[in-house]
Amino acid sequence: MDWNLNQNKLSGSHYTELRAQENRAFHLTMLNGEINVNRNSKESGVSARTLINGSWGFASHPEIKKDSIENVIAKSIKNADDLNRFKKQAEAFHFSKMKGAVGRKDHSFSQNKFSEKELIERLSFFDNIIAKKYPKLINRTVNFRGQNFLKEIINSENAETFEHYCRSFLFFSFSMDGQSGPVELSDFVGGIGEIESNLPEVSKFEECIDELYRHLVNKTTGVHAEAGVKEVILGSNLAGILAHEAVGHTVEADLVKGGSVAKEKFNQVVGSTLVNMTDFAHTAYGEICPSPVYFDDEGTIATDTILIDKGVLKSFMHNKESAAEFGVIPTGHARAWGFSDEPLIRMRNTAVLPGEHHLEEMISSVKDGYYLIDPSNGQADSTGEFMFGVRSGYEIKNGKLGRAILDTTISGVAFEMLKSVTMVSNDMTWNGLGHCGKKQMMHVGMGGPAIKCQMNIGGV
């Protein structure tokens, strides 16, 4: 896209960033065979951010053209200057001298796009498969979700980057009458790429819905989990949300500066020696991560950040400013959702790393506990204390899976719970469907293996 960004516009003694951006999204939902959501959106604009002494000035405009580009640069300089006037004493700081990122990454493709009619026909096709296979469902929902993010960034360090990141999903949700009332489960397929490249083959789709339906039927006769501290195996999706919510947020440098529990635990033991955790920039184990970031929204090259190494907390996630304050190199964690948002320190792809055990071996080692598969929601605070909903799981009795359990909760303090980890599976899966809501939305990836630990489970 020709947005007419030019390094000459950034001449001057101040550090300035200029970002042009366009976000596109679509959402098409079918409930019991009827379309009830059909939404497309597009938002674009340009923003500038300028640093004068210790103050940032920011400005944005919804048009990407020569006049508006010049205008937002001028306003960002004025806003930074105005903020300095209100300070009793300007606190100047300087970035470490480093060359800005230069490069282009495009995850789109050139094949013909589906028309709206074709998308509806394909959604109806998948819905018909579900309706014919599972007539006992009381509700079925299928939908397409897609997002495209196009960003071009230049800055005073001669950064010139362009990224076109797109992702899309086919999401499905089933509900059925159970002994204690309706029960519901959901799943999805998809990831990086546009919907045309992420539609599953029929056989793959049927494998997914058959597995989901099996868990749902088991849940209709499910029991409440017994409350208390239990030996549990967290499935990969729960390990991923734990990595993101309960650990990841505590080691974002802006929250560390604000007093998160991680501030006092740097270079200390926060988990067993089996616990390793990394925030990946864009590639893990030779494959592209769910939310790849090659260059962040300050024009910095994004690098992997080892958070926990053999149970020891090793580093934090940084933007330019926090890196200067902590005396380290920026890690490329500055991310903004929309053109009118300022970049914040945000996770990219946060994961617990695989271990050496097989899941079957882990289950057989538990005498009386639970295998918890999928989260429903979750929250945590800067102390590392967390509470997550669990919508799918099973009892473990004498090393074998037992009855399904109904919705429950788990809770604890992350840096204490991680010390109880005794086994980590040798496989790893990613979940890239969700968003993080720290001040502004942001797409993120989270993942991990299964982990065996002690956990407080809520029960009834």
C-alpha positions in Angstrom: 0.0 0.0 0.0 1.4 3.4 -0.9 0.9 5.6 2.2 3.6 8.1 1.3 5.6 7.7 4.5 9.0 9.3 4.1 12.0 9.6 6.4 12.4 13.2 5.3 9.2 14.1 7.3 11.0 13.1 10.5 13.9 15.6 10.2 14.6 17.4 13.5 16.3 16.9 16.8 13.5 15.0 18.4 12.8 11.2 18.3 9.6 10.6 16.3 7.7 7.6 15.2 5.2 7.6 12.3 2.7 4.8 11.8 0.1 4.2 9.1 -2.3 1.4 9.8 -5.5 -0.3 8.6 -7.5 -2.9 10.5 -10.1 -5.0 8.7 -12.4 -7.5 10.4 -15.4 -9.7 9.5 -17.7 -11.9 11.5 -20.3 -14.2 10.0 -22.4 -16.3 12.4 -25.0 -19.0 11.9 -27.2 -20.1 14.8 -29.3 -23.2 14.2 -29.1 -22.7 10.5 -30.0 -19.0 10.4 -27.5 -16.1 9.9 -27.7 -13.8 12.9 -24.4 -11.9 12.5 -23.0 -10.5 9.3 -20.5 -7.8 10.0 -17.6 -6.2 8.2 -15.5 -3.3 9.4 -12.5 -1.3 8.3 -10.6 1.4 10.2 -7.5 3.2 9.0 -5.4 6.2 9.8 -2.0 7.6 10.7 -0.4 8.5 14.1 2.8 10.1 15.3 4.6 9.9 18.6 7.4 12.2 19.7 9.7 12.2 22.7 11.0 15.5 24.1 13.1 15.0 27.2 11.0 12.7 29.3 7.6 13.4 27.7 5.8 11.7 24.9 3.5 13.6 22.6 0.9 11.6 20.5 -1.5 12.6 17.8 -3.5 10.7 15.2 -5.8 11.3 12.2 -8.2 9.0 10.3 -6.9 9.9 6.9 -3.6 8.8 5.4 -2.5 11.6 3.1 0.2 14.1 2.9 -1.5 16.9 4.9 -2.7 14.7 7.7 0.8 13.0 8.0 2.4 16.4 8.4 -0.3 17.5 10.8 0.0 14.6 13.2 3.8 15.0 13.3 3.5 18.7 14.2 0.8 18.0 16.8 2.8 15.2 18.4 5.8 17.6 18.8 3.5 20.3 20.2 1.9 17.8 22.7 5.3 16.6 23.9 6.5 20.1 24.3 3.3 21.2 26.2 3.6 18.2 28.6 7.2 19.3 29.4 6.0 22.8 30.3 3.8 21.3 33.0 6.6 19.3 34.6 8.4 20.7 37.5 11.6 19.1 36.2 11.9 17.3 32.9 13.3 13.8 33.3 15.4 13.2 30.2 16.4 9.7 29.1 18.0 8.4 26.0 17.5 5.2 24.0 20.5 3.0 23.5 21.9 3.7 20.0 20.6 1.1 17.7 19.5 0.8 14.1 15.8 0.8 13.4 14.3 -2.4 11.9 14.0 -2.5 8.1 11.9 -5.2 6.4 8.6 -6.4 5.0 6.4 -9.4 6.1 3.2 -10.3 4.4 1.0 -13.2 5.4 -1.7 -12.5 2.9 -2.0 -14.3 -0.5 -3.1 -13.5 -4.0 -5.8 -16.1 -4.7 -9.4 -14.9 -5.3 -11.3 -14.0 -2.2 -14.7 -15.5 -1.4 -17.8 -13.4 -2.1 -20.3 -12.9 0.8 -22.6 -15.4 -0.9 -19.8 -18.0 -1.1 -18.9 -17.5 2.6 -22.5 -18.0 3.6 -22.8 -21.2 1.5 -19.7 -22.6 3.1 -20.9 -21.8 6.6 -24.2 -23.5 5.7 -22.3 -26.5 4.5 -20.5 -27.0 7.8 -23.7 -26.3 9.7 -25.6 -29.0 7.7 -22.9 -31.6 8.6 -23.4 -30.8 12.3 -27.2 -30.9 12.1 -27.3 -34.3 10.4 -24.7 -35.9 12.6 -26.0 -34.6 16.0 -29.8 -34.2 16.0 -29.8 -34.2 19.8 -28.1 -30.8 20.1 -30.4 -28.1 21.4 -28.2 -25.3 19.9 -25.4 -25.3 17.4 -23.4 -22.2 16.3 -20.9 -22.0 13.6 -19.1 -18.8 12.5 -16.2 -17.4 10.5 -14.0 -14.8 12.2 -11.3 -13.0 10.3 -8.9 -10.1 10.9 -6.3 -8.2 8.7 -3.8 -5.8 10.1 -1.6 -3.7 7.8 1.1 -1.5 9.3 3.8 0.7 8.0 6.2 2.3 10.4 9.2 4.7 10.1 11.1 6.4 12.9 14.0 8.7 13.6 16.3 5.7 13.9 15.8 5.0 10.2 13.3 2.1 10.7 11.2 1.3 7.7 8.9 -1.7 8.2 5.7 -3.0 6.7 3.6 -6.0 8.0 0.4 -7.5 6.7 -0.8 -10.0 9.3 -4.0 -11.9 8.9 -5.8 -14.6 10.8 -9.1 -16.4 10.4 -11.0 -19.1 12.2 -14.0 -21.5 11.9 -15.5 -21.6 15.3 -18.3 -24.0 16.5 -20.2 -24.3 19.7 -22.7 -27.0 20.8 -25.1 -27.3 23.6 -27.2 -30.2 24.9 -29.5 -31.0 27.8 -27.7 -32.6 30.7 -28.8 -34.1 34.0 -28.2 -30.8 35.8 -29.3 -28.5 33.0 -27.9 -27.5 29.6 -24.2 -28.0 29.0 -22.0 -26.3 26.3 -18.6 -26.8 24.7 -16.9 -25.1 21.8 -13.8 -25.4 19.6 -12.2 -23.9 16.5 -9.9 -24.5 13.6 -7.8 -21.9 11.8 -5.0 -19.5 12.5 -2.6 -17.4 10.4 -3.9 -16.7 6.9 -7.2 -15.7 5.4 -10.3 -17.8 5.6 -9.8 -19.1 2.0 -6.6 -20.9 3.2 -7.9 -22.0 6.6 -11.1 -23.9 5.8 -10.6 -27.5 6.9 -11.2 -30.5 4.7 -14.4 -32.3 5.5 -12.6 -35.2 7.2 -10.6 -32.9 9.4 -13.7 -30.9 10.3 -15.6 -34.1 11.2 -12.7 -35.2 13.4 -12.9 -32.0 15.3 -16.7 -32.0 15.8 -16.7 -35.7 16.7 -14.2 -35.1 19.5 -16.1 -32.0 20.7 -19.4 -33.9 20.7 -17.9 -36.8 22.6 -16.8 -34.5 25.4 -20.2 -32.8 25.4 -22.1 -36.1 25.7 -19.8 -37.1 28.6 -20.4 -33.7 30.3 -24.2 -34.3 30.2 -23.7 -36.9 32.9 -20.9 -35.0 34.5 -20.3 -34.5 38.3 -19.1 -31.5 40.3 -15.4 -31.5 41.1 -14.6 -31.9 44.8 -13.3 -28.6 46.2 -9.8 -28.3 47.7 -6.2 -28.5 46.8 -5.8 -31.4 44.3 -3.3 -33.1 42.1 -4.2 -32.0 38.6 -3.0 -32.2 35.1 -3.6 -29.0 33.2 -4.1 -29.4 29.5 -2.2 -27.3 27.1 -4.9 -24.7 26.7 -4.9 -24.1 30.5 -1.1 -24.1 30.6 -1.2 -21.4 27.9 -3.7 -19.1 29.7 -1.7 -19.6 32.9 1.5 -18.5 31.1 -0.3 -15.4 29.7 -2.5 -14.2 32.5 -0.8 -15.3 35.7 2.9 -15.0 34.7 3.1 -12.9 31.5 1.4 -9.8 32.8 3.5 -9.7 35.9 6.7 -9.5 33.8 5.6 -6.8 31.4 8.1 -4.0 32.3 5.5 -1.3 32.8 3.7 -3.4 35.3 7.0 -4.4 36.9 7.7 -0.6 37.4 4.2 -0.3 38.8 5.1 -2.8 41.6 4.1 -6.3 40.2 5.2 -9.3 42.2 7.9 -10.0 39.6 9.9 -6.9 40.6 11.2 -8.6 43.8 11.6 -12.1 42.2 14.0 -11.3 39.4 16.7 -14.0 39.3 14.9 -16.0 42.0 13.3 -19.4 41.9 9.6 -19.1 40.9 8.9 -22.6 39.8 10.3 -26.2 39.7 13.3 -26.9 37.5 10.9 -28.4 35.0 9.3 -25.0 34.3 10.6 -23.0 31.3 8.7 -20.2 29.7 9.3 -17.9 26.7 7.6 -15.1 25.0 8.3 -15.9 21.3 8.4 -13.1 18.7 7.3 -14.9 15.6 8.7 -18.4 15.3 8.9 -21.4 17.7 10.4 -24.8 16.9 10.6 -24.0 13.2 6.9 -22.9 12.9 5.3 -19.5 12.7 3.6 -18.6 16.0 -0.2 -17.7 16.2 0.6 -13.9 16.6 3.9 -13.3 14.8 5.7 -10.0 15.4 8.8 -9.4 13.4 9.0 -5.6 14.1 7.1 -3.9 16.9 5.2 -0.6 16.7 8.2 1.4 17.7 10.2 0.1 14.7 12.3 -2.4 16.8 13.3 -5.9 15.7 11.3 -8.3 17.8 13.3 -11.0 19.6 12.4 -14.0 21.7 12.4 -13.3 25.5 13.2 -16.1 27.9 11.0 -15.4 31.0 11.6 -18.4 33.1 14.6 -20.8 32.7 14.6 -24.0 34.8 12.4 -22.4 37.4 14.3 -19.1 37.7 12.8 -15.8 36.6 15.3 -14.4 34.1 13.9 -11.3 32.2 11.1 -8.9 31.6 9.4 -7.7 28.4 10.4 -4.3 27.2 9.7 -1.4 24.9 12.3 1.3 24.2 11.6 3.4 27.3 11.6 0.6 29.8 14.7 -1.0 28.2 16.5 2.4 28.6 15.4 2.5 32.3 16.4 -1.1 33.0 19.7 -0.8 31.1 18.8 -3.6 28.6 18.2 -3.9 24.9 14.5 -3.4 23.7 12.8 -6.8 23.0 10.2 -5.6 20.6 7.1 -5.7 22.8 5.6 -2.3 21.9 2.2 -3.0 20.2 -0.8 -0.9 19.4 -4.2 -2.2 18.4 -5.5 0.6 16.2 -4.0 3.6 14.5 -5.2 5.9 17.2 -3.7 3.8 20.0 -0.3 4.4 21.6 2.0 1.4 21.7 2.0 -0.4 25.0 4.2 -3.2 26.3 2.3 -6.3 25.2 2.9 -10.1 25.0 3.2 -11.7 21.6 3.3 -15.6 21.9 3.7 -16.7 25.5 4.2 -20.3 26.3 5.4 -22.9 28.7 8.0 -25.0 27.0 7.6 -28.8 26.5 9.2 -31.4 28.8 10.0 -35.1 28.6 6.8 -36.9 29.7 3.9 -38.5 27.8 0.4 -37.4 28.7 -0.6 -41.0 29.2 2.3 -41.5 31.7 1.2 -38.3 33.5 -2.4 -39.5 33.9 -1.3 -42.9 35.1 0.8 -41.3 37.8 -2.2 -39.6 39.5 -4.1 -41.7 42.1 -6.9 -39.2 42.9 -7.1 -35.9 40.9 -8.3 -34.3 37.8 -7.4 -33.8 34.1 -8.5 -30.3 33.2 -8.7 -29.6 29.5 -10.1 -26.2 28.5 -10.6 -22.8 30.1 -13.7 -20.8 29.8 -12.3 -17.5 31.0 -9.6 -16.2 33.3 -8.2 -13.3 35.2 -5.1 -12.5 37.3 -3.6 -9.5 39.0 -0.1 -8.1 39.4 0.5 -10.3 42.5 0.3 -13.4 40.3 -2.9 -14.5 41.9 -5.3 -16.0 39.4 -8.7 -17.6 38.9 -9.7 -19.5 35.7 -12.9 -21.1 34.7 -12.7 -24.7 33.5 -15.4 -25.9 31.1 -14.1 -29.4 30.2 -12.3 -32.0 32.3 -12.3 -35.5 33.9 -11.7 -37.2 37.2 -8.5 -39.3 37.5 -8.9 -42.4 39.7 -6.0 -44.8 40.2 -4.3 -43.6 37.1 -7.3 -43.8 34.8 -9.7 -41.1 33.4 -13.1 -41.3 35.1 -16.3 -39.3 34.9 -16.5 -35.9 33.2 -16.8 -32.9 35.4 -19.1 -29.9 35.2 -17.9 -26.3 34.9 -15.6 -25.4 37.8 -12.8 -23.0 38.7 -9.2 -23.2 39.6 -7.2 -20.6 41.5 -3.9 -20.0 43.1 -0.7 -17.8 43.1 1.3 -18.5 40.0 4.8 -18.3 41.4 3.9 -20.7 44.2 1.8 -23.1 42.1 4.7 -23.5 39.5 6.9 -24.8 42.3 4.6 -27.8 42.6 5.1 -28.9 38.9 6.4 -32.5 38.8 5.8 -33.5 35.2 5.6 -31.7 31.9 4.5 -33.3 28.6 6.7 -33.5 25.5 4.1 -32.0 23.2 2.9 -28.5 22.7 -0.1 -26.8 21.2 -0.9 -23.1 20.5 -4.1 -21.2 20.9 -4.3 -18.0 18.7 -8.0 -17.3 18.8 -8.1 -15.0 21.8 -7.4 -11.3 22.6 -5.8 -9.7 25.6 -7.6 -6.7 27.1 -4.8 -4.7 28.7 -6.1 -1.1 28.2 -6.7 -1.8 24.5 -7.4 -5.1 22.7 -4.6 -7.1 21.2 -4.4 -10.4 19.4 -2.0 -12.8 21.2 -0.8 -16.4 21.1 -0.5 -18.6 24.1 0.4 -22.2 24.4 2.2 -25.0 26.1 2.3 -28.7 27.0 0.3 -30.5 29.7 1.7 -29.9 33.2 1.1 -31.9 36.4 0.9 -29.8 39.6 -1.0 -29.0 42.8 -4.0 -26.7 42.2 -6.9 -25.4 44.2 -10.1 -26.5 42.5 -13.4 -24.8 43.2 -16.0 -27.5 43.2 -19.7 -26.6 43.5 
